Amino acid sequence: MKTYYIVGDAQVASNNPIQQQYGAFFVGLEVNVHGHIIEASCNAILPLTRDFVRRLLVGRNINDIEEICADVDRYYHGSSQRTIIVALKDAHKKYSSKIASQREN
C-alpha cells in the first residue's frame, strides 16, 4: 500500500454541536507518498458539511496546505471554519513528520 491515513484534530468552541457530540473536530485524510489527497472525511454534524469539506480536499496536494487553508477560508462559511483549518494544519504536520522519518530510514 502506498498511502497513509493521517488524522488531524482541533478543539471546538464549547457551544459547537461537534463539541457536544464528539468532544473535538477530526479530519481524516488518505494521502499517497507524493502528497496527493486520495480521500477525506471529517466528523462534522451535517452530511452536507462532510461532503463539502471532502470536495475541498480530494485531488489536492497536502503540501499545498496554505492554499488549501485559503480555500477553506474563502469558501467555507460555517462556524467551524477556523477549526477545520487548525485540523488540516495538524494533519499536514503529521504527514510531513512521517515523510521526513521515512527519508531518514
Backbone as JSON Lines, residues from 0, in Angstrom:
{"i":0,"aa":"M","n":[0.86,-1.18,0.0],"ca":[0.0,0.0,0.0],"c":[0.89,1.23,0.0]}
{"i":1,"aa":"K","n":[0.58,2.16,-0.83],"ca":[1.39,3.37,-0.98],"c":[0.66,4.62,-0.5]}
{"i":2,"aa":"T","n":[-0.22,4.45,0.47],"ca":[-0.92,5.59,1.03],"c":[-0.8,5.58,2.55]}
{"i":3,"aa":"Y","n":[-1.01,6.75,3.13],"ca":[-1.01,6.91,4.58],"c":[-2.38,7.41,5.0]}
{"i":4,"aa":"Y","n":[-2.8,7.0,6.19],"ca":[-4.01,7.55,6.79],"c":[-3.56,8.5,7.88]}
{"i":5,"aa":"I","n":[-3.89,9.76,7.72],"ca":[-3.47,10.81,8.64],"c":[-4.72,11.46,9.24]}
{"i":6,"aa":"V","n":[-4.69,11.67,10.54],"ca":[-5.81,12.34,11.22],"c":[-5.3,13.62,11.86]}
{"i":7,"aa":"G","n":[-5.93,14.72,11.51],"ca":[-5.66,15.99,12.17],"c":[-6.8,16.3,13.11]}
{"i":8,"aa":"D","n":[-6.49,16.93,14.22],"ca":[-7.57,17.25,15.16],"c":[-7.43,18.68,15.65]}
{"i":9,"aa":"A","n":[-8.54,19.18,16.17],"ca":[-8.59,20.55,16.7],"c":[-9.7,20.64,17.73]}
{"i":10,"aa":"Q","n":[-9.51,21.56,18.65],"ca":[-10.55,21.82,19.64],"c":[-11.67,22.64,18.99]}
{"i":11,"aa":"V","n":[-12.85,22.52,19.55],"ca":[-14.04,23.18,19.03],"c":[-14.63,24.05,20.15]}
{"i":12,"aa":"A","n":[-15.25,25.15,19.77],"ca":[-15.91,26.01,20.75],"c":[-16.94,25.21,21.54]}
{"i":13,"aa":"S","n":[-17.11,25.55,22.79],"ca":[-17.99,24.78,23.67],"c":[-19.45,24.79,23.23]}
{"i":14,"aa":"N","n":[-19.85,25.81,22.47],"ca":[-21.24,25.88,22.01],"c":[-21.45,25.22,20.65]}
{"i":15,"aa":"N","n":[-20.4,24.64,20.08],"ca":[-20.5,23.99,18.78],"c":[-21.04,22.57,18.96]}
{"i":16,"aa":"P","n":[-22.01,22.17,18.15],"ca":[-22.57,20.81,18.27],"c":[-21.52,19.71,18.14]}
{"i":17,"aa":"I","n":[-20.43,19.96,17.4],"ca":[-19.37,18.96,17.28],"c":[-18.76,18.69,18.66]}
{"i":18,"aa":"Q","n":[-18.56,19.75,19.44],"ca":[-18.02,19.6,20.8],"c":[-18.96,18.77,21.65]}
{"i":19,"aa":"Q","n":[-20.24,19.04,21.53],"ca":[-21.22,18.33,22.34],"c":[-21.33,16.86,21.96]}
{"i":20,"aa":"Q","n":[-21.16,16.55,20.68],"ca":[-21.29,15.16,20.24],"c":[-19.98,14.39,20.27]}
{"i":21,"aa":"Y","n":[-18.88,15.03,19.86],"ca":[-17.6,14.3,19.71],"c":[-16.49,14.77,20.65]}
{"i":22,"aa":"G","n":[-16.58,15.97,21.17],"ca":[-15.54,16.49,22.06],"c":[-14.4,17.19,21.35]}
{"i":23,"aa":"A","n":[-14.24,16.96,20.05],"ca":[-13.19,17.6,19.25],"c":[-13.54,17.41,17.78]}
{"i":24,"aa":"F","n":[-12.83,18.14,16.93],"ca":[-13.03,18.0,15.49],"c":[-11.87,17.19,14.91]}
{"i":25,"aa":"F","n":[-12.19,16.27,14.02],"ca":[-11.19,15.44,13.37],"c":[-11.37,15.48,11.86]}
{"i":26,"aa":"V","n":[-10.27,15.51,11.14],"ca":[-10.29,15.35,9.7],"c":[-9.36,14.18,9.37]}
{"i":27,"aa":"G","n":[-9.89,13.2,8.65],"ca":[-9.11,12.03,8.25],"c":[-8.76,12.14,6.77]}
{"i":28,"aa":"L","n":[-7.5,11.91,6.45],"ca":[-7.03,12.03,5.07],"c":[-6.28,10.77,4.66]}
{"i":29,"aa":"E","n":[-6.61,10.25,3.49],"ca":[-5.78,9.22,2.87],"c":[-4.9,9.95,1.86]}
{"i":30,"aa":"V","n":[-3.6,9.89,2.09],"ca":[-2.64,10.66,1.3],"c":[-1.6,9.71,0.73]}
{"i":31,"aa":"N","n":[-1.29,9.86,-0.57],"ca":[-0.27,8.99,-1.14],"c":[1.12,9.54,-0.85]}
{"i":32,"aa":"V","n":[2.14,8.81,-1.26],"ca":[3.52,9.18,-0.95],"c":[3.95,10.49,-1.59]}
{"i":33,"aa":"H","n":[3.21,10.95,-2.59],"ca":[3.51,12.21,-3.27],"c":[2.73,13.39,-2.68]}
{"i":34,"aa":"G","n":[1.9,13.11,-1.67],"ca":[1.14,14.16,-1.01],"c":[-0.26,14.38,-1.53]}
{"i":35,"aa":"H","n":[-0.66,13.61,-2.55],"ca":[-2.0,13.79,-3.11],"c":[-3.06,13.21,-2.17]}
{"i":36,"aa":"I","n":[-4.08,13.98,-1.92],"ca":[-5.17,13.54,-1.04],"c":[-6.12,12.68,-1.87]}
{"i":37,"aa":"I","n":[-6.17,11.4,-1.54],"ca":[-6.97,10.41,-2.26],"c":[-8.41,10.41,-1.74]}
{"i":38,"aa":"E","n":[-8.55,10.53,-0.44],"ca":[-9.87,10.51,0.19],"c":[-9.82,11.35,1.45]}
{"i":39,"aa":"A","n":[-10.96,11.88,1.85],"ca":[-11.03,12.73,3.04],"c":[-12.38,12.58,3.71]}
{"i":40,"aa":"S","n":[-12.37,12.73,5.02],"ca":[-13.59,12.68,5.79],"c":[-13.39,13.53,7.05]}
{"i":41,"aa":"C","n":[-14.49,13.94,7.64],"ca":[-14.42,14.67,8.89],"c":[-15.65,14.36,9.73]}
{"i":42,"aa":"N","n":[-15.62,14.76,10.99],"ca":[-16.73,14.44,11.88],"c":[-17.68,15.62,12.07]}
{"i":43,"aa":"A","n":[-17.91,16.36,10.99],"ca":[-18.93,17.42,11.04],"c":[-20.3,16.78,11.28]}
{"i":44,"aa":"I","n":[-21.2,17.54,11.83],"ca":[-22.53,17.02,12.15],"c":[-23.38,16.81,10.9]}
{"i":45,"aa":"L","n":[-23.4,17.8,10.02],"ca":[-24.26,17.73,8.83],"c":[-23.59,16.98,7.69]}
{"i":46,"aa":"P","n":[-24.31,16.07,7.03],"ca":[-23.74,15.36,5.88],"c":[-23.26,16.32,4.77]}
{"i":47,"aa":"L","n":[-23.97,17.39,4.53],"ca":[-23.55,18.34,3.51],"c":[-22.2,18.95,3.85]}
{"i":48,"aa":"T","n":[-21.98,19.24,5.12],"ca":[-20.69,19.79,5.54],"c":[-19.58,18.78,5.29]}
{"i":49,"aa":"R","n":[-19.8,17.53,5.66],"ca":[-18.79,16.49,5.42],"c":[-18.49,16.37,3.94]}
{"i":50,"aa":"D","n":[-19.53,16.39,3.1],"ca":[-19.34,16.3,1.65],"c":[-18.6,17.52,1.1]}
{"i":51,"aa":"F","n":[-18.95,18.69,1.59],"ca":[-18.31,19.93,1.12],"c":[-16.82,19.93,1.46]}
{"i":52,"aa":"V","n":[-16.49,19.57,2.68],"ca":[-15.09,19.51,3.1],"c":[-14.34,18.49,2.26]}
{"i":53,"aa":"R","n":[-14.96,17.35,2.03],"ca":[-14.33,16.32,1.19],"c":[-14.02,16.87,-0.19]}
{"i":54,"aa":"R","n":[-14.98,17.54,-0.81],"ca":[-14.77,18.1,-2.15],"c":[-13.67,19.16,-2.16]}
{"i":55,"aa":"L","n":[-13.53,19.9,-1.08],"ca":[-12.45,20.9,-0.98],"c":[-11.07,20.25,-0.94]}
{"i":56,"aa":"L","n":[-11.0,19.0,-0.48],"ca":[-9.71,18.37,-0.21],"c":[-9.27,17.32,-1.23]}
{"i":57,"aa":"V","n":[-10.17,16.47,-1.67],"ca":[-9.8,15.38,-2.55],"c":[-9.25,15.91,-3.87]}
{"i":58,"aa":"G","n":[-8.13,15.35,-4.28],"ca":[-7.47,15.76,-5.51],"c":[-6.41,16.83,-5.31]}
{"i":59,"aa":"R","n":[-6.34,17.37,-4.1],"ca":[-5.34,18.39,-3.78],"c":[-4.08,17.73,-3.26]}
{"i":60,"aa":"N","n":[-3.04,18.53,-3.08],"ca":[-1.79,18.04,-2.51],"c":[-1.65,18.62,-1.11]}
{"i":61,"aa":"I","n":[-1.45,17.77,-0.13],"ca":[-1.37,18.23,1.26],"c":[-0.21,19.2,1.47]}
{"i":62,"aa":"N","n":[0.79,19.14,0.6],"ca":[1.92,20.06,0.72],"c":[1.54,21.49,0.32]}
{"i":63,"aa":"D","n":[0.39,21.65,-0.31],"ca":[-0.13,22.98,-0.64],"c":[-1.06,23.46,0.46]}
{"i":64,"aa":"I","n":[-0.67,23.22,1.7],"ca":[-1.55,23.45,2.85],"c":[-2.03,24.89,2.96]}
{"i":65,"aa":"E","n":[-1.17,25.85,2.65],"ca":[-1.6,27.26,2.76],"c":[-2.68,27.58,1.74]}
{"i":66,"aa":"E","n":[-2.55,27.04,0.54],"ca":[-3.57,27.24,-0.49],"c":[-4.88,26.55,-0.11]}
{"i":67,"aa":"I","n":[-4.77,25.35,0.43],"ca":[-5.97,24.62,0.88],"c":[-6.67,25.4,1.98]}
{"i":68,"aa":"C","n":[-5.9,25.88,2.95],"ca":[-6.5,26.64,4.06],"c":[-7.12,27.95,3.56]}
{"i":69,"aa":"A","n":[-6.49,28.57,2.58],"ca":[-7.06,29.79,2.0],"c":[-8.4,29.49,1.33]}
{"i":70,"aa":"D","n":[-8.5,28.33,0.7],"ca":[-9.78,27.95,0.08],"c":[-10.85,27.64,1.13]}
{"i":71,"aa":"V","n":[-10.45,27.03,2.24],"ca":[-11.41,26.83,3.34],"c":[-11.91,28.19,3.81]}
{"i":72,"aa":"D","n":[-11.0,29.12,3.98],"ca":[-11.36,30.47,4.41],"c":[-12.27,31.17,3.39]}
{"i":73,"aa":"R","n":[-11.98,30.94,2.13],"ca":[-12.72,31.6,1.05],"c":[-14.12,31.0,0.83]}
{"i":74,"aa":"Y","n":[-14.23,29.68,0.92],"ca":[-15.48,29.02,0.52],"c":[-16.32,28.44,1.65]}
{"i":75,"aa":"Y","n":[-15.71,28.12,2.78],"ca":[-16.46,27.51,3.88],"c":[-16.8,28.6,4.89]}
{"i":76,"aa":"H","n":[-18.08,28.83,5.08],"ca":[-18.52,29.9,5.99],"c":[-19.39,29.37,7.13]}
{"i":77,"aa":"G","n":[-19.02,28.19,7.61],"ca":[-19.7,27.63,8.77],"c":[-18.97,28.01,10.05]}
{"i":78,"aa":"S","n":[-19.55,27.66,11.16],"ca":[-18.99,28.04,12.46],"c":[-17.66,27.34,12.77]}
{"i":79,"aa":"S","n":[-17.34,26.29,12.05],"ca":[-16.11,25.54,12.32],"c":[-14.98,25.88,11.36]}
{"i":80,"aa":"Q","n":[-15.05,27.0,10.69],"ca":[-14.05,27.36,9.69],"c":[-12.62,27.33,10.26]}
{"i":81,"aa":"R","n":[-12.39,28.04,11.34],"ca":[-11.04,28.07,11.94],"c":[-10.63,26.69,12.44]}
{"i":82,"aa":"T","n":[-11.58,25.95,12.98],"ca":[-11.32,24.61,13.49],"c":[-10.85,23.68,12.37]}
{"i":83,"aa":"I","n":[-11.5,23.76,11.22],"ca":[-11.11,22.93,10.07],"c":[-9.68,23.27,9.65]}
{"i":84,"aa":"I","n":[-9.35,24.55,9.62],"ca":[-8.01,24.98,9.23],"c":[-6.97,24.45,10.21]}
{"i":85,"aa":"V","n":[-7.25,24.54,11.5],"ca":[-6.31,24.03,12.51],"c":[-6.13,22.52,12.35]}
{"i":86,"aa":"A","n":[-7.22,21.79,12.12],"ca":[-7.13,20.34,11.95],"c":[-6.34,19.97,10.69]}
{"i":87,"aa":"L","n":[-6.53,20.72,9.63],"ca":[-5.78,20.46,8.4],"c":[-4.3,20.72,8.59]}
{"i":88,"aa":"K","n":[-3.97,21.78,9.28],"ca":[-2.55,22.08,9.55],"c":[-1.94,21.01,10.44]}
{"i":89,"aa":"D","n":[-2.72,20.48,11.38],"ca":[-2.25,19.4,12.22],"c":[-1.99,18.14,11.38]}
{"i":90,"aa":"A","n":[-2.9,17.83,10.46],"ca":[-2.72,16.68,9.58],"c":[-1.48,16.86,8.71]}
{"i":91,"aa":"H","n":[-1.29,18.07,8.2],"ca":[-0.11,18.35,7.37],"c":[1.18,18.15,8.17]}
{"i":92,"aa":"K","n":[1.18,18.61,9.39],"ca":[2.35,18.45,10.27],"c":[2.66,16.96,10.49]}
{"i":93,"aa":"K","n":[1.63,16.18,10.73],"ca":[1.81,14.74,10.94],"c":[2.31,14.06,9.67]}
{"i":94,"aa":"Y","n":[1.75,14.43,8.53],"ca":[2.19,13.86,7.26],"c":[3.65,14.22,7.0]}
{"i":95,"aa":"S","n":[4.0,15.47,7.18],"ca":[5.38,15.92,6.94],"c":[6.36,15.18,7.85]}
{"i":96,"aa":"S","n":[5.97,14.98,9.1],"ca":[6.81,14.26,10.04],"c":[7.0,12.81,9.59]}
{"i":97,"aa":"K","n":[5.93,12.19,9.13],"ca":[6.0,10.79,8.68],"c":[6.92,10.69,7.46]}
{"i":98,"aa":"I","n":[6.77,11.57,6.5],"ca":[7.59,11.55,5.29],"c":[9.06,11.79,5.65]}
{"i":99,"aa":"A","n":[9.32,12.73,6.55],"ca":[10.69,13.01,6.97],"c":[11.32,11.79,7.63]}
{"i":100,"aa":"S","n":[10.57,11.09,8.46],"ca":[11.11,9.9,9.14],"c":[11.35,8.77,8.14]}
{"i":101,"aa":"Q","n":[10.52,8.68,7.09],"ca":[10.71,7.66,6.05],"c":[12.02,7.92,5.29]}
{"i":102,"aa":"R","n":[12.33,9.18,5.05],"ca":[13.54,9.53,4.3],"c":[14.79,9.23,5.1]}
{"i":103,"aa":"E","n":[14.68,9.31,6.44],"ca":[15.83,9.06,7.3],"c":[16.17,7.57,7.35]}
{"i":104,"aa":"N","n":[15.2,6.73,7.11],"ca":[15.42,5.28,7.2],"c":[15.92,4.69,5.93]}
